[in-house]
Every structure is written in structure tokens, then in C-alpha cells.
Amino acid sequence: MANVETTKLTIRLPRRHVEFAKAYARAHGVTVTEVIDRYLRRMQALEQYAPSAEVAAITGVIPGDVDAEAEWGQHLVDKHLR
């Protein structure tokens, strides 16, 4: 975070979350501020790759237990042989 303007933020979290954050940061040799900063940067990066509205609208339309390749193969058989 060198040469980046910073500001102080006070937040309220359940004690167990604060203790976890401190222990996690200590175990990884960073500060809690760095943990939060890295997490927020990842969130921002992922937003850049969010699916379009059209893709989001159809996501989950086909149940996960459907074998899409088998269904497509059957569709081709039905289309060309019937």
C-alpha cells in the first residue's frame, strides 16, 4: 500500500471474527489491515469479470444433475434421425 492515500475506519464485528482475523494475520505474517485490503482487492477484481445480465439470467436454468453432453447427443439423434 505504498504511496496510496489511506484513511482510518472503525468497524464493529463479533469478537470471534476479530480474534480470527488477528490470528489469521499473525499466522500469515501480515496485519489485519493487509488481510482486509487484499480481500477487498480480490472482490474488486472479481467484479470486473462478473457475468453479463443475459448469462446471469440463465445461470442455473439447467439442473446440475443433468448430463448436458448426453442430452445434446440425444437432441442431435432426434433431430437428424426422426
C-alpha angles and dihedrals in degrees: 000000000000116000092007121127109243136190133196120253127190116202134177118226135162110277092243091059092050092048091048091049092050093047092046092050093047092049091052097043096244137105125259087246090058092048091053093043092052091047092051091048090054091050090052092048092050092051089061089061098044113139119259119261089256093054092043090052093057098037109118095015090119112057115243093240093063116105098225095189092052091047091050091048091052090048090055092048091050092046098048104030102041 
